[in-house]
Amino acid sequence: MTTTTRRDVLLVGAYERDNFGDSLFLLATERLLEGRALASSVVSSDMTDVLGRRVVSTDAALRAASWRAVWVVGGEIGGVTVQDALPMSLADPLGSEYEQLSPAERTDFDAFVSGLDGQAPAYLPELGRYPRAAGTRLVVHSVGLTGAERDADGAITGREAVALRGATSVTVREDGSRAAAEGAGIPVSTSPDLVHALPALFPDLAARTSTVGDERRSLVFQMNRGLVHHHGAEELAGVLVGIATEHDARVLLFPAGTARHHDSPEQYDELLSAVRTLGPDVDARVVTTRDPLGLAQVVASAFCWIGSSLHGRIVSSAYGVPRVSLDVDKVTRYATTWDPDLPAGVTLDEVPEAVRSALAAAGSPEQVAHGRELVEEASSRGRAVAAEALRG
């Protein structure tokens, strides 16, 4: 007789769009919950090309059924309202048209597509709105909260504070988020980001064949569209060609997310052309897979990671890859808490020397041991939270 595992934990996160870190959150949490979870987001979305499934609407799922637990899975949820999320969630032309709506038109549209008002937290459900959610455990795990509305003392306020006070468990990913929550009287734990647990949750990942081909060492480079626009393709290409030549590496341009307002495929194509023009002897290409575990394998196989993505940094750390993070606040905050000995907050002109520093530091016995500790801590905390979510 065939048995079917009951999916009785509702996962909530930014799974409605293509973003490397959010997709890894989903896969890691599903592994922890052993098939008991259903993925939901601020709007329903067909994510078959990236995740192999559709993602349902959180509001619709909470209205339609009762759940053993609702689990908010990772990311910078602080201060992200429905109106903040939709420009990233909606593909063009609809996303562009949404941004042109008047405030009144946006209010109507928000309710129509999400079931929520525009100022509601996008990825932190207010369970008190749902009669079927009475008594449901709310688990908030591996999140950032520093973007939330805060008072003069830095404590979280408003609707997010109310929702978080009703949670069974809140785990934040860095010290700034912990201070913001504790200032509002919200009990929290701090743990390395859940994505650190990939080597424990997916032990076969490191053995997978790389999706990018030959055995030459790979310099993996990622940059969000704002930074690419600021520096320009030629300046970036000059830095990459110099590093690749110095270290006899090929260049892999790594789109961490292709959703609106994330990384730009068009910019990557322009950058690739500039690298090939300035360094005709440099092997360069754009990573084309959108499979989250395939992308993680690309990073895990690199000789060095350079980027603005937080989860590029975290996957690099989990697999002991030398890493250099560009000057992005949330990445620098995270690195300061858990990974302070590898370069972060780096400006473009500092990157070549930062790469040399990262290569020298990453293989030390202390760094190897520290990396293993982060993997174990993220894994054990994730398993403990999963056990709590499934209890009863």
Secondary structure, 3 states (H helix, E strand, C coil): CCCCCCCCEEEECCCCCCEHHHHHHHHHHHHHCCCCEEEEECCCEEEHHHHCEEEEEHHHHHHHCCCCEEEEEEEECCCCEHHHHHHHHCCCCHHHHHHCCCHHHHHHHHHHHHCCCCCCECCCCCHHHCHHHCCCEEEEEEEECCCCCECCCCCECHHHHHHHHCCCEEEECCHHHHHHHHCCCCCCEECCCHHHHHHHHCCCHHHCCCCCCCCCCEEEECCCHHHHHHHCHHHHHHHHHHHHHHHCCEEEECCCECCCCCCCHHHHHHHHHHHHHHCCCCCEEECCCCCHHHHHHHHHCCCEEEECCHHHHHHHHHCCCCEEEECCHHHHHHHHHHCCCCCCCECHHHHHHHHHHHHHHHCCHHHHHHHHHHHHHHHHHHHHHHHHHHCC
